[in-house]
């Protein structure tokens, strides 16, 4: 085989590989566009919802603890008053 024939044979063998590589590049570009246009905006929306929920809960933790203490005190007072009312009745 001459050099030209060898080069032509190699070129013919590379053509399908070039097509496969181009197909892979096209698919990768479609995937990147899908991520950019669909997936990332949805993830950002989900993240903002979780972040705002976290912030609300974080801000209310102190209030919750204070309410627990207040309720405990109210229970004790109600129990004491109930006993006093029972004695009066």
N, C-alpha and C positions, 0 to 999 in steps of 0.2 A: 504494500500500500504506500502511496505517496503521502507526503506531508499534508497536501491539500485534502486528500481523501480522509486521512486521520482527523484533521480538523473538522471536516464536514460531519464525520461520524460522531465526534465528541459534541459538536453543536447540536446534532439531532438528539443526542442523549440528554443534553441539558435543557432542551425546549420544554419537555413535560415538567422538569423540576422548576423552571422559571414560572410556568403557569401555576404550579402548586404554591410557590412562594407568593405570587401575586394574589392568589385566592386567600392565602393566610393573611396577607396584609389587608385585603379588603374586609375580611371578617374581623380582624383586630380593630380596624377603623370603625366598623359598625358597632362593635362592642363598646368602644370608647365613647362614641356618640350616644349610645343608649345609656351608659352610665352617667354621662354629663347631663343629658336632657331629661331623663326619667328617674333614674335611681337616686342620684345625689339630691335632687330637690325633695324627693319623698323622704329620704333620710334626714335632711335638714328640718323638714316639717315635724317628723317624729321626735327628733332631738329637741326642738324648741318646745314641744308639748311636754316632754319629760322634764326638761329644765324648768319650765314654769311651774309644773306640779311640785317638783322638788323644792323650789324656792318658797312656794306657799306652805308646804309642810314644815320646812326648816324654820320659817318665820313664826309658825304656830306652836312649835314645840314648847317654848317657855310658857305660853298661854295654857297649853294643855296640862303641863305639870302644875301650874298654879290652880287650875280648875280642879284637878284631882285632890289637891290639898284642901281646897274650899269645900268640896263635896264631902270629904272625910269629916271635916269639922261640922258641917251641917248635919250629917248622919248622927254624930255624937250628941249634938244639941237636941235634935228631934227625939232621940232615944231618951235623953234626960227629961225632956218636957213630957214625953209620953208617960214615963214613970210618975212624974209629979201629978199629971192629970189622973192617972189611975188611982193614986193615993187620995186625991180629992173626991173622986167619984164614989 
